[in-house]
Amino acid sequence: MDKLHGPPASGDAASPGFSSNSPARRKLTGRAFYESLGSPKMILAPMVDQSEFAWRVLTRSFMDPEASKDLLAYTPMLHARMFTETVKFRDHHFQPIRAGLESVPNTNTDRRTDFFLDGNPAFDRPLAVQFCANKPEELLEAAKYVQPYCDVVDLNLGCPQGIARKGNYGAFLQEDWDRVYKLINILHINLEIPVSAKIRILDTREKTLEYAKTVISAGASILTVHGRRRDQKGHKTGLADWSILRYLRENLPPDTVIFANGNILRHDDISRCLEKTGADGVMSAEGNLYDPTIFGRPPRAGLEGREYWRGRDGKGGYRMDAILRRYMDILYKYVLEAPPRLRKPLFLPSDPPSIEETMYQNHAETTQQPPAKRQKRDSKPEKTTSPNLLSMQAHLFHLLRSLVSQHTDIRDALARCRAGDMPAFENVLSQVERATKEGLIDYEAHPEKYEEAIGEASDAAVKETDDEQTDYESSVAMVKACKRPWWVCQPYVRPLPKEALEKGSLTLSKKDKRKMDAEALELERKAKEVRSVSNREDLDSKDGLEKSEIARQSMVCG
């Protein structure tokens, strides 16, 4: 865990300024604020119960220590009303100091030295805290609790889930522009830090532009745009429309800070998205869940070490056992505040038969720690309320998706794990290490088996999809481009809605059927027009008469 940092010293100068003796700092907004953060290009998205502290630290750990500040991370979405109502809810979801958030901090008199997890200036900055809300006063009160421990407060205007519809927040506020304006503006006027907002595109690019202008005029310093509509979720997720993000970039004021969200599956997609959209930064959500190394650059050939695997074709990725080890060690060090487990070195096929045990013994002698003993387990683990421990199982089902599809015994062991039951998760880690070892040995013996599965269409797929993001005919090409051996971390490529319809996993609502029928009729009408024009041209070519071109000015739009 050489990339993990210890807690800051008491009164660290890098800490947020709460001292009554420190001069008041001018509040930066817009591009000036963005540049004060270092103009981060990579953004870890807010994900409900999934972008918690430990996962943010894990994501940053795969970046160079100097480059970790290039990542702006968001907390999971927090419900503003619930956050203000009880101390228990705040303590269970946001843990910036050990004493807890019993009352709203006074930034003029309080001086905090007991930083704990969320927003710790030593290892969890820059940080945005996201809230959902529909009442401006509740949102402001919630934001005042967190403003000393983050760099920006974000308003969720993009959640498309049913719970957001029921609670009237997220993307279900996008028709109520007056309320949206008031929610953002009250934070802009009353907070000591900037406010940002995350929206989805609307039915047309023109409507989306007007909506974006409303959000910015209310005082949002950063505008994050998810290139999918509100109804694009689940099997209907489909592709994000990068062309609308480019349209916004070209039609909003040049100093507007825009983050693009959608279609980010691999590290290479980040630079492609920046180029195609003109955005200032690129946000990844689901891509990060399946591959927390997505923001880090892969090591150069020959410098892979034990954590990174590279095949004969030069393609590779981080090993799942390595990522899981690192994740577990982060939880021990920061959340449980216990020493990480003593572990044998990760297996490499090039190791001599006895090197694992030799290196393990040498490491034990150096650290003066005895080998770990089998612990007696209670029938039921102690119940936990830590968001970092509650999220573990869901994270591992994402991370290990391709591995557990091959090893259903590991899937079953993971399903039996309970939040906070670290011995049970250690058992899963041991099984993942064993399976990875078997996979590496099998690859050395039969590399052609895996190379055939991966396919030779990867480069062609990337070239095919590089030019026009919205012209995918099939998700198969992207699957081939992303495919790696099952023990290597890799993205999950969702089937396109058309493919889901063909497979029967997606059924259309009456509204969708009417829309699809109308689109089919329109396509048929256009096809008839094309055939009619073609027939007239054929007749004209046979009549032998001289053709004359009609001046453009005399054409009438029909």
C-alpha positions in Angstrom: 0.0 0.0 0.0 2.8 2.4 -0.9 0.4 4.8 -2.5 -1.8 5.3 0.6 -1.1 8.3 2.7 -1.4 8.7 6.5 -3.6 11.2 8.3 -2.6 14.9 8.3 -0.8 16.4 11.2 -2.8 18.4 13.7 -3.5 21.8 12.2 -2.2 20.8 8.8 -1.8 23.9 6.6 -3.6 22.0 3.8 -6.7 21.8 5.8 -9.8 24.0 5.1 -9.5 27.3 6.8 -11.7 27.4 10.0 -9.4 29.6 12.0 -10.8 32.9 13.4 -7.3 34.3 12.9 -7.1 33.5 9.2 -8.2 36.2 6.8 -11.4 35.7 4.9 -10.7 34.2 1.5 -12.4 35.5 -1.6 -15.0 33.0 -3.0 -14.0 31.8 -6.4 -16.6 30.8 -9.0 -16.8 29.5 -12.5 -13.5 28.9 -14.4 -11.4 30.7 -11.8 -12.6 28.1 -9.2 -12.1 25.2 -11.6 -8.5 26.4 -12.3 -7.9 26.8 -8.5 -8.5 23.0 -8.3 -5.9 22.4 -10.9 -8.3 22.1 -13.8 -9.0 18.3 -13.2 -9.9 16.4 -16.4 -11.1 13.2 -14.7 -14.2 13.1 -12.6 -15.4 10.3 -10.4 -19.2 10.4 -10.6 -21.7 10.6 -7.7 -23.2 7.1 -7.3 -25.8 6.2 -4.7 -24.1 4.1 -2.0 -21.2 3.4 -4.4 -18.9 6.4 -4.5 -18.1 6.4 -0.8 -14.8 7.3 0.8 -13.0 3.9 0.5 -13.9 3.5 -3.2 -12.7 7.1 -3.9 -9.4 6.3 -2.2 -9.1 3.1 -4.1 -9.7 4.9 -7.4 -7.1 7.6 -6.6 -4.6 4.9 -5.6 -4.1 3.8 -9.2 -3.1 7.3 -10.2 0.4 8.7 -9.7 0.6 10.5 -6.3 1.2 13.8 -8.2 -1.7 13.1 -10.6 -4.3 12.1 -7.9 -5.3 15.8 -7.6 -6.3 15.6 -11.3 -9.3 13.7 -10.1 -12.3 15.5 -8.7 -14.4 12.9 -6.9 -18.1 13.2 -5.8 -19.7 11.6 -2.8 -22.8 9.5 -3.2 -26.1 11.4 -3.5 -27.3 12.5 -0.1 -31.0 13.4 0.6 -31.0 17.0 1.9 -34.0 16.8 4.1 -32.9 13.5 5.8 -29.4 14.9 6.2 -30.7 17.9 8.1 -33.2 16.0 10.3 -31.0 13.6 12.4 -27.4 13.4 13.6 -27.6 9.6 13.0 -28.2 10.0 9.3 -25.4 12.4 9.0 -23.0 10.2 10.9 -23.9 7.2 8.8 -23.4 8.9 5.5 -20.7 11.6 5.9 -17.8 11.2 8.3 -15.5 14.2 7.9 -14.5 14.5 11.6 -14.4 12.0 14.5 -16.8 14.1 16.7 -19.6 13.9 14.1 -21.8 16.7 12.8 -24.1 17.5 15.7 -24.6 21.1 14.5 -23.8 23.3 11.6 -20.1 24.2 11.8 -19.3 27.9 12.3 -16.6 28.6 9.8 -15.6 31.8 11.5 -14.8 30.3 14.9 -14.3 26.6 14.6 -10.9 25.1 13.9 -10.9 21.4 13.0 -8.0 19.2 13.7 -9.7 15.9 14.1 -10.2 15.1 10.4 -11.4 11.6 9.8 -12.5 10.2 6.4 -14.8 12.2 4.0 -13.0 15.3 2.7 -9.8 14.7 4.6 -7.3 17.1 3.0 -4.6 14.5 3.1 -6.2 12.0 0.8 -9.8 12.9 -0.2 -9.5 16.1 -2.1 -10.7 17.7 -4.3 -14.2 16.6 -3.3 -17.7 17.5 -4.3 -20.7 16.6 -2.0 -23.9 16.0 -3.9 -27.4 16.5 -2.6 -30.9 15.9 -4.0 -33.6 18.3 -2.9 -36.7 20.1 -4.0 -36.9 22.8 -1.3 -34.3 25.5 -1.4 -34.2 26.1 2.4 -33.6 22.4 3.2 -30.9 22.2 0.6 -29.1 25.2 2.0 -29.2 23.9 5.6 -27.8 20.6 4.4 -25.0 22.3 2.4 -23.9 24.3 5.4 -23.1 21.1 7.3 -20.6 20.0 4.6 -19.2 23.2 3.1 -16.1 23.2 5.5 -15.2 19.7 4.3 -15.5 19.8 0.6 -14.6 22.1 -2.4 -18.0 22.4 -4.1 -21.7 21.4 -3.3 -23.5 19.7 -6.2 -27.2 19.5 -7.0 -28.5 16.3 -8.4 -30.8 17.1 -11.4 -30.1 13.8 -13.3 -31.3 10.9 -11.2 -33.9 9.0 -13.4 -34.9 6.3 -11.0 -38.4 5.7 -9.7 -37.5 6.8 -6.2 -36.6 10.2 -7.6 -39.9 10.4 -9.4 -41.7 9.6 -6.1 -39.7 12.1 -4.1 -39.8 14.7 -6.9 -36.1 15.4 -7.2 -33.3 14.6 -9.6 -34.2 14.5 -13.3 -37.9 14.9 -12.4 -37.3 18.6 -11.7 -36.2 19.3 -15.3 -39.7 20.6 -16.2 -39.7 23.0 -13.3 -37.0 25.5 -14.3 -38.1 28.1 -11.7 -37.6 25.7 -8.8 -34.3 24.5 -10.3 -33.1 28.2 -10.5 -34.1 28.8 -6.8 -32.3 25.6 -5.6 -29.0 26.6 -7.2 -29.3 30.3 -6.6 -29.8 30.0 -2.8 -26.5 28.0 -2.6 -24.7 30.4 -4.9 -25.7 33.4 -2.7 -25.3 31.9 0.8 -22.5 29.4 0.7 -18.8 30.2 1.1 -17.9 27.6 -1.6 -19.2 27.3 -5.2 -22.2 25.2 -6.4 -22.4 22.9 -9.4 -25.2 20.9 -11.0 -25.6 17.7 -12.9 -28.3 17.4 -15.6 -29.5 15.1 -18.4 -30.2 16.1 -21.9 -33.8 16.9 -22.9 -35.7 15.9 -26.0 -34.0 18.4 -28.3 -30.6 20.1 -28.3 -32.3 23.5 -28.3 -34.3 22.7 -25.1 -31.2 21.3 -23.5 -29.3 24.5 -24.3 -32.0 26.7 -22.7 -32.1 24.5 -19.7 -28.3 24.7 -19.3 -28.5 28.5 -19.6 -31.0 28.5 -16.7 -28.7 26.4 -14.5 -25.7 28.5 -15.3 -27.6 31.8 -14.8 -28.6 30.6 -11.3 -25.0 30.5 -10.3 -23.7 27.0 -11.1 -19.9 27.2 -11.5 -19.7 23.7 -13.1 -22.3 22.1 -15.4 -22.1 18.3 -15.7 -24.2 17.0 -18.6 -25.2 13.3 -18.9 -25.7 12.7 -22.6 -28.8 10.5 -22.1 -32.4 11.4 -21.6 -34.4 10.7 -18.5 -36.0 7.6 -20.0 -32.7 6.0 -20.9 -32.0 3.6 -18.1 -31.8 -0.2 -17.6 -32.2 -2.1 -20.8 -33.1 1.3 -22.5 -29.9 2.9 -21.5 -28.4 3.0 -25.0 -25.6 5.4 -25.9 -25.0 8.9 -24.7 -25.2 11.5 -27.4 -21.9 13.3 -27.5 -23.0 15.6 -30.3 -25.4 17.4 -28.0 -22.5 18.0 -25.5 -20.5 19.5 -28.4 -23.5 21.7 -29.3 -23.6 23.0 -25.7 -19.9 23.7 -25.8 -20.2 25.7 -29.0 -23.3 27.7 -27.8 -22.6 28.4 -24.2 -20.2 31.2 -23.1 -16.6 30.1 -23.6 -15.8 30.4 -19.9 -18.5 27.9 -18.9 -17.0 24.8 -17.2 -18.6 21.7 -18.7 -18.1 18.0 -17.6 -19.2 15.3 -20.0 -20.8 12.1 -18.7 -21.7 8.9 -20.7 -20.0 6.2 -22.8 -16.8 6.1 -20.7 -15.8 2.4 -20.5 -12.0 2.5 -20.8 -9.2 4.9 -20.0 -8.8 5.7 -23.8 -12.4 6.9 -23.9 -11.5 9.9 -21.7 -9.3 11.6 -24.3 -11.7 10.7 -27.1 -14.6 12.3 -25.2 -12.6 15.4 -24.5 -11.8 15.7 -28.2 -15.3 15.0 -29.4 -17.3 17.1 -27.0 -14.9 19.9 -26.2 -15.7 19.4 -22.5 -13.3 20.5 -19.7 -13.5 17.2 -17.9 -15.0 13.7 -18.3 -17.0 11.9 -15.6 -17.2 8.2 -15.3 -19.8 6.3 -13.2 -20.5 2.7 -14.3 -17.1 2.4 -16.0 -15.4 3.1 -12.7 -17.6 0.6 -10.8 -16.4 -2.3 -13.1 -12.8 -0.9 -13.4 -11.7 1.4 -10.5 -8.3 1.8 -12.4 -10.0 3.6 -15.3 -8.4 7.0 -14.5 -4.9 5.6 -14.1 -2.5 5.0 -17.0 -1.3 1.4 -17.4 2.4 0.8 -16.6 4.8 0.7 -19.5 5.8 -2.7 -20.9 8.3 -4.4 -18.6 7.2 -2.5 -15.6 3.9 -4.4 -14.8 5.0 -5.8 -11.5 2.6 -8.3 -9.8 -0.6 -6.3 -10.0 -0.8 -5.7 -13.8 -1.2 -8.4 -16.4 -0.3 -8.0 -20.0 -0.9 -10.7 -22.7 1.2 -11.6 -25.7 -0.7 -9.1 -27.9 0.3 -6.3 -25.6 -3.2 -5.7 -24.2 -3.9 -6.1 -20.5 -5.3 -4.8 -17.3 -5.1 -4.9 -13.5 -5.6 -8.3 -11.9 -8.8 -8.7 -9.9 -6.9 -10.3 -6.9 -4.6 -7.2 -6.9 -7.5 -4.7 -6.8 -9.4 -6.6 -4.2 -6.3 -6.8 -2.0 -5.7 -3.1 -2.3 -9.4 -2.4 -1.5 -9.3 -4.6 1.6 -6.1 -2.9 2.8 -7.7 0.6 2.4 -10.6 -0.6 4.5 -8.4 -1.9 7.3 -6.1 1.2 7.3 -8.7 4.0 7.1 -12.1 2.7 8.1 -11.3 0.0 10.7 -8.0 1.7 11.7 -6.3 -1.7 12.0 -3.1 -2.9 10.4 -3.6 -4.6 7.0 -3.3 -8.3 6.9 0.1 -9.9 6.2 -0.2 -11.5 2.8 1.9 -13.6 0.5 3.1 -11.9 -2.7 0.7 -12.2 -5.6 1.5 -15.2 -7.8 3.4 -14.9 -11.1 3.9 -17.8 -13.4 7.6 -16.9 -13.6 8.1 -17.4 -9.9 10.2 -20.4 -8.8 8.1 -23.0 -7.0 9.2 -21.9 -3.5 9.4 -18.2 -4.0 6.0 -17.5 -2.5 6.8 -19.0 0.8 10.3 -17.6 0.9 9.1 -14.0 0.2 6.3 -14.4 2.8 8.8 -15.5 5.5 11.2 -12.7 4.7 8.4 -10.1 4.8 7.2 -11.5 8.2 10.7 -11.3 9.7 11.1 -7.7 8.4 7.8 -6.5 9.8 8.1 -8.7 12.9 4.5 -10.0 12.5 3.6 -13.6 13.0 1.7 -15.4 10.2 -2.0 -14.8 10.3 -3.9 -17.5 12.3 -7.3 -18.8 11.5 -9.7 -16.7 13.6 -12.7 -18.2 15.4 -15.9 -16.8 13.9 -19.0 -15.7 15.7 -22.2 -17.0 14.2 -23.3 -13.4 13.4 -21.0 -10.5 12.6 -21.5 -7.3 14.5 -23.9 -5.0 12.7 -22.3 -2.0 11.0 -23.6 1.4 9.9 -20.4 2.4 8.0 -21.2 3.3 4.4 -17.8 2.0 3.5 -18.5 -1.5 4.8 -22.1 -1.6 3.7 -21.0 -1.0 0.1 -18.5 -3.8 -0.1 -20.6 -6.6 -1.5 -22.2 -4.5 -4.2 -18.7 -3.3 -5.3 -17.3 -6.8 -5.5 -20.2 -8.1 -7.6 -19.3 -5.3 -10.1 -15.6 -5.8 -9.9 -15.6 -9.6 -10.1 -18.3 -9.9 -12.7 -16.4 -11.9 -15.3 -14.6 -14.0 -12.7 -17.7 -15.1 -10.8 -19.4 -16.0 -14.0 -16.6 -18.6 -14.4 -16.4 -19.6 -10.7 -19.9 -19.8 -9.3 -18.6 -21.1 -6.0 -16.9 -17.7 -5.5 -20.2 -16.0 -6.5 -22.0 -18.0 -3.9 -19.4 -17.2 -1.2 -19.7 -13.5 -2.0 -23.5 -13.7 -1.8 -23.3 -15.1 1.7 -21.1 -12.2 2.9 -22.6 -9.7 5.3 -21.6 -6.1 5.8 -18.7 -5.8 8.2 -17.9 -9.5 8.2 -14.2 -9.1 7.2 -13.3 -12.7 7.6 -16.0 -13.7 5.1 -14.6 -11.2 2.6 -11.0 -12.4 3.3 -12.3 -15.9 2.4 -13.6 -14.4 -0.9 -10.2 -12.8 -1.5 -8.4 -16.1 -0.9 -10.7 -17.8 -3.5 -10.1 -15.0 -6.0 -6.3 -15.4 -5.6 -6.6 -19.1 -6.1 -8.8 -18.7 -9.2 -6.5 -16.0 -10.6 -3.5 -18.3 -10.1 -5.2 -21.1 -12.0 -6.1 -18.7 -14.8 -2.6 -17.4 -15.2 -1.1 -20.9 -15.3 -3.7 -21.9 -17.9 -2.9 -18.9 -20.0 0.8 -19.8 -20.0 -0.1 -23.3 -21.2 -2.8 -22.4 -23.7 -2.6 -18.7 -24.7 -4.4 -19.3 -28.0 -7.6 -20.3 -26.1 -7.9 -16.8 -24.5 -6.7 -14.9 -27.6 -9.4 -16.6 -29.7 -12.0 -15.7 -27.1 -10.9 -12.1 -27.1 -10.9 -12.0 -30.9 -8.8 -10.0 -33.4 -11.4 -7.3 -34.0 -10.5 -5.0 -31.2 -8.5 -2.5 -33.3 -11.2 -2.5 -36.0 -13.9 -2.0 -33.4 -12.1 1.0 -31.9 -11.6 2.5 -35.4 -15.2 1.8 -36.3 -16.6 3.5 -33.2 -14.1 6.4 -33.0 -15.7 8.5 -35.8 -19.3 8.6 -34.8 -20.5 7.8 -31.3 -24.1 7.5 -32.2 -23.8 5.0 -35.1 -23.3 1.8 -33.2 -25.2 -1.0 -35.0 -24.2 -3.6 -32.3 -22.5 -3.7 -29.0 -20.5 -6.8 -30.2 -17.7 -4.7 -31.6 -17.2 -2.9 -28.3 -17.4 -6.1 -26.3 -14.5 -7.5 -28.5 -12.5 -4.3 -28.0 -12.9 -4.5 -24.2 -12.7 -8.2 -23.7 -9.9 -9.5 -21.5 -9.3 -12.8 -19.7 -11.8 -13.3 -16.9 -9.3 -12.7 -14.1 -8.5 -9.2 -15.5 -10.6 -6.2 -14.5 -12.7 -5.1 -17.5 -15.8 -3.0 -18.3 -19.3 -4.2 -18.7 -20.8 -3.4 -22.1 -24.6 -3.2 -22.0 -26.6 -4.5 -25.0 -28.2 -1.7 -27.0 -32.0 -1.3 -26.7 -32.5 -2.8 -30.2 -30.6 -5.9 -29.2 -32.5 -6.2 -26.0 -35.8 -6.0 -27.9 -34.6 -8.8 -30.3 -33.7 -11.0 -27.3 -37.0 -10.3 -25.6 -35.3 -8.9 -22.5 -37.0 -5.5 -23.2 -40.7 -4.8 -23.8 -42.0 -1.5 -25.0 -44.6 0.5 -23.3 -47.6 1.8 -25.3 -46.1 5.2 -25.4 -42.8 3.8 -26.8 -44.7 1.7 -29.3 -46.5 4.7 -30.6 -43.3 6.6 -30.9 -41.6 3.8 -32.7 -44.5 3.4 -35.1 -44.4 7.1 -35.9 -40.7 7.0 -36.5 -41.2 3.9 -38.8 -43.9 5.8 -40.8 -41.6 8.8 -41.1 -38.8 6.7 -42.4 -41.1 5.0 -44.9 -42.4 8.3 -46.1 -38.8 9.6 -46.6 -37.9 6.3 -48.5 -40.9 6.8 -50.8 -39.8 10.3 -51.6 -36.3 9.1 -52.4 -37.7 6.4 -54.7 -40.0 8.9 -56.3 -37.1 11.3 -57.0 -35.1 8.4 -58.4 -37.9 7.3 -60.7 -38.3 10.9 -62.0 -34.6 11.1 -62.7 -34.8 7.8 -64.6 -37.7 9.2 -66.8 -35.9 12.5 -67.4 -32.8 10.6 -68.5 -34.9 8.8 -71.1 -36.8 11.8 -72.6 -33.7 13.3 -74.2 -34.6 16.8 -73.1 -31.9 19.2 -72.0 -31.6 19.6 -68.2 -31.3 23.0 -66.5 -30.3 23.5 -62.9 -32.7 25.5 -60.7 -31.1 28.4 -58.9 -30.8 27.8 -55.1 -32.7 31.1 -54.4 -35.8 29.9 -56.2 -36.1 26.7 -54.2 -39.0 26.5 -51.7 -38.7 24.5 -48.4 -41.5 22.1 -48.3 
